[in-house]
Amino acid sequence: RRLGSGLIDFIRPAHLYASPPGSEIPPSNLTLRHLYGYGFTYAQRLQDHAPYQIDRTNIEERILNHEFDLIIYASVHRGMPFWPAVYRTYAPHERIFIDGEDEHGWCLWSSFLSTVGTYFMRELPDGCPPDVLPSQVHYDHFYGPFPDDA
């Protein structure tokens, strides 16, 4: 199923987007030679201009209003913006985590994410627990006490 205009990539990866039609502006400050495989099959394929403009405003407010069906963190080792709001507002089955980095070993971070959402790891490392679901990993270990709902 295509996700269409309802999909919002909050941190817009410029190299994935084409320039507007008739524009002389390059789509990003990266040239294709700097991209893995020269961007073959993935670079400059998406549209982010009329009529396909993506609304990336007021993201935290929209998360708190449960405007989205799912929240997908596509690179968990490179940041998780708005995590406290996502944790408070979305159920575990509505949170997706993708760990696509080169092998870094199984760690408490991997254990934590697998308990609070659906966790996909590209390269399962040696030492990965067979059940992949540890019993005692909590939000507080990574973020401190959860903010009050006041």
C-alpha positions in Angstrom: 0.0 0.0 0.0 1.3 3.5 -0.8 1.4 5.9 2.1 0.9 9.0 -0.1 0.8 12.6 1.2 0.0 11.5 4.7 3.5 10.2 5.3 5.7 12.9 6.9 9.5 12.5 7.0 10.1 15.1 9.7 13.8 15.4 9.1 13.7 15.9 5.3 16.6 14.0 3.7 17.3 16.5 0.9 19.1 14.0 -1.4 15.9 12.0 -1.7 13.9 14.8 -3.2 13.8 16.1 -6.8 14.0 19.8 -7.7 10.7 21.4 -8.6 9.9 21.2 -12.4 11.7 23.9 -14.4 14.0 24.7 -11.4 17.7 25.2 -11.8 18.2 24.7 -8.1 20.0 21.4 -7.3 17.9 19.1 -5.0 20.6 19.2 -2.3 24.1 20.3 -1.5 25.3 16.7 -2.0 26.3 15.5 -5.4 25.4 12.0 -6.4 29.0 10.9 -6.2 28.9 11.4 -2.4 26.0 9.0 -2.0 26.1 5.3 -1.5 25.9 3.7 -5.0 25.7 7.2 -6.5 22.1 7.3 -5.3 21.1 4.7 -7.9 17.4 3.8 -7.4 16.7 6.1 -4.4 18.2 9.7 -4.9 16.0 12.5 -6.1 12.9 10.2 -6.5 10.4 12.0 -4.1 8.4 15.2 -4.7 8.1 17.9 -2.2 6.6 20.7 -4.2 3.0 21.6 -5.2 0.8 19.6 -5.4 2.9 17.3 -3.2 4.0 19.7 -0.5 4.5 18.0 2.9 3.4 19.8 6.0 6.2 19.4 8.5 4.9 22.1 10.9 3.8 21.7 14.5 5.0 18.1 14.7 5.0 17.7 18.5 1.5 19.2 18.8 0.3 16.8 16.0 1.9 13.9 17.8 0.2 14.8 21.1 -3.1 15.0 19.2 -2.5 11.5 17.9 -2.8 12.7 14.3 -0.6 9.9 12.9 -1.4 6.2 12.6 2.2 5.2 13.3 5.5 6.8 14.4 8.5 5.3 12.6 12.0 6.1 13.8 14.0 5.1 10.7 17.5 5.4 12.2 17.4 4.9 16.0 21.1 5.6 16.5 20.9 9.0 14.9 18.3 10.5 17.0 14.7 10.2 18.2 13.0 13.6 18.1 9.9 14.1 20.1 10.4 10.8 21.9 8.7 11.8 25.2 5.6 12.9 23.3 5.6 9.7 21.3 6.0 7.6 24.4 3.2 9.3 26.2 0.7 9.4 23.2 1.3 6.2 21.1 0.9 2.6 22.2 3.7 0.2 21.6 2.1 -1.3 18.5 2.0 2.2 17.0 5.8 2.7 17.4 8.3 1.3 14.9 12.0 1.4 15.3 14.5 0.6 12.5 18.1 -0.1 13.4 19.9 -0.2 10.1 23.4 0.6 11.2 26.3 -1.6 10.6 26.7 -4.1 13.4 27.3 -2.4 16.7 26.5 -5.2 19.1 23.5 -5.9 21.3 23.1 -3.2 23.9 20.7 -1.9 26.5 19.4 0.5 23.9 18.4 -2.4 21.6 16.8 -4.1 24.6 14.9 -1.0 25.6 13.5 -0.3 22.1 12.3 -3.9 21.7 10.1 -3.5 24.9 8.4 -0.2 23.8 7.6 -0.9 20.2 8.3 -3.0 17.1 12.0 -3.1 16.7 13.7 -4.1 13.4 17.5 -4.8 13.5 19.3 -5.2 10.1 22.3 -7.2 11.5 21.7 -9.4 14.5 25.0 -9.4 16.4 26.7 -12.2 18.3 25.3 -12.2 21.8 21.8 -11.2 20.8 19.5 -12.8 23.3 17.5 -15.7 21.8 14.1 -14.3 22.9 15.1 -10.7 22.1 12.7 -9.4 24.7 14.5 -8.6 28.0 12.4 -8.5 31.1 13.8 -5.5 33.0 14.6 -2.5 30.8 12.7 0.7 31.5 12.2 4.2 30.1 13.8 5.7 33.3 17.1 4.0 32.5 17.5 6.1 29.4 15.6 9.3 30.1 15.1 9.7 33.8 11.7 10.0 35.4 8.8 10.3 32.9 7.3 13.8 32.8 4.1 14.3 34.7 0.9 14.7 32.6 0.1 17.9 34.4 
